[in-house]
Amino acid sequence: MCNDLLLKQNAEVEFFSSVNNLLLALTSTIAVTIILYKIIEVMSRNAAGDAIAYGPVIVNTLKSVLLIPAMPFVQKILLEELLIIWETG
């Protein structure tokens, strides 16, 4: 039953695919916004006289921000694995 629901193209599958794509776009936008905010923050601090290097701030921000858009992919993979286990179990 679940296999038929996942493999057949129907309104429910298209709706959930659209929601997943919307969440991916939203989280990617949030990630880019956070990176740009951190860059502007470092530029502001450097202009005020606090000498901060760009490299470590950008690297630390990228490490944490890249996980935000990855979550919809992880959710999709976990859902597919759960359905496979549920069908065979």
ABEGO torsion letter per residue (X at the ends): XAAAAAABBBAAAAAAAAAAAAAAAAAAAAAAAAAAAAAAAAAAAAAAGBBBBAAAAAAAAAAAAAAAAAAAAAAAAAAAAAAAAAAAX
